Amino acid sequence: MKKYDYIIIGGGSSGLVTASKLIKHGFNVLIIEEGQKNNNPILKMPAGWIPMLSGSPYHKFYKSIPQKQLNNRQHDIAQAKILGGGSSINGMVYMRGKPSDYKNWKIATADNLWDWESLLKNYIKLEGNQRIKNKFHGQEGPLKVSDPGFIAEGSKIYIDTMKNLGLPFNDDFNNGNQYGTGYMQFTIDNGKRCDAVKAFLNPIIHNDKLKIFLKTIALKIIIENKKAIGVEILHKGKLEKVYANNEVILTAGSLISPKLLMLSGIGNEEELKKFDIKIIEKLNGVGKNLQDHHEVPFISKAKAGFGYHKENKGWRMIKNGIQYLLFNSGPVRSVGVECCSFLNPENILDHRDPKIKLYYVPAMYTDRDTKGLKEDHGVTLTSCIMNPQSRGEVTLQSSNPLDRPLINPNFLSHQNDREIFINSIKLSREIINSKPLNKIIIKEILPGNQINNNEEILNYCKKMIKTNWHPVGTCKMGKENDEMTVLNSKLQVKGIDNLRVFDVSMMPNIVSANTNAPAMAIANNATDMLLNS
């Protein structure tokens, strides 16, 4: 019988932070990860993640169920399938959110350990910021954070344009005040990706107390007398069981963590009965409360020389590659987008809790929804909603653990979200027609000048809305008397001993940030709670 002190299901950002802390406290730890080793040199380059977006062995792609409110569109939803999880393949943006996000966590749990000040201590402890040295940032942590290594000329022009429109320059989106326009920071260390593997796993990789099963699928949690004692896995093509002396910790993400709970008999009674799954604990909130940042692009054709069109093709690609390898400089040091604005689209001068993160992409963004669009020099303003009111869910397709879950993002199902996007598209049009950005814009491509009234803009949004790859909330933490709560404030699964969830599925409400840095801070905070209990 294989036994470990702790079994961690999911070798992504949350899982590796958790494993690192437990190993350093002398525990034996097993990490179960479906993906493979993180050893592709292309992914270490800041720009290397971009060609992977269209498909790679490091992604697992899902299709949402047809979305009725979007004329039955189905979304493509990608999840990392690699050691290091999203930190190994993402756009490396380092973002924390704003204090009001965490104030809602504190209200939801009545626990001060989840407020802004408490989480800030965890961010600081993990961070090694290469520029900012003040009370809001850490300089000695293993997760290296830096400014963009290369900035396109169009990005600088966008910043000037937003300042002319009245938006102040913000040189730090992570100190609690997001409002403004500026350059983002990234988990990049001297021109190379600093993922969770580099920051947290490599320092313990040779420790005898650590075991990692790669290309291994967790099938269900073994529960006896309402106590988690192990995990059933598919390892090297064989069904096996591994056991935990102490606890099982789920860090499989907001799509898979609820799926595993349901397969293990924890969830809504009616849904589990559909598939003849033995009910161990009735928790109606499992898989519910799905939230995600979703976005709509506004695309324009632009003059040459201000962005990244064809910088990854032909002679330019060779030239840029040589420049990066020899001098650690040039466009390869950019992740493809350097700056953004946090704002309220209905009134750009309103500094309260910005509703939109507006990315400036110095290229004509294309994907399956714009496949008929001829690529050219361009600018894409991407409106990404920060605190959506729309809520979706994750449910089972069957009792077969190898079947993928059914995902219903439910984007644009709430009127407030629809109004925010309509206003943001209107603002994007104002921005491209403002100085000095208008001097490099040739013409609006999408939605097009003919799309003007609210109904037309909303229909455009319905055709173009897509995920920003930040699903959260499907195992939310909260108070005991909340019937939709899955976890208590220590992230223990209600009604089950020795089972916790340390990933972003614990969020009662999504934060106004890319979710990689929050995932790490959550795991760091939660592991401290475990060790101190």
Secondary structure, DSSP 4 states (H G I P E B T S, - for coil): -EEEEEEEE--SHHHHHHHHHHHHTT--EEEE-SSB----HHHHSGGGGGGGGG--TTEEEEEPPPBGGGTTB--EEEEE-BTTTHHHHS--EE----HHHHHHHHHHHT-GGGSHHHHHHHHHHHEEESS--STT--SSSSEEEB--S---HHHHHHHHHHHHTTPPB-S-TTSS---EEEE-EESEETTEE--HIIIIIGGGTT-TTEEEE-SEEEEEEEEETTEEEEEEEEETTEEEEEEEEEEEEE-S-TTTHHHHHHHTTEE-HHHHHHTTPPPSEE-TTTT-SBB--EEEEEEEEE-TTSS-TTTTSHHHHHHHHHHHHHHS-SGGGS-S--EEEEE-TT-TT--SS--EEEEEESS----GGGTTSPP-SEEEEEEEESS----BEEE-S-S-TTSPPEEE--TT-SHHHHHHHHHHHHHHHHHHTSTTGGGTEEEEEES-TT--SHHHHHHHHHHH-EE-S--B-TT-B--TT-TT--B-TT-BBTT-BTEEE-SGGG-SS--SS-SHHHHHHHHHHHHHHHHH-
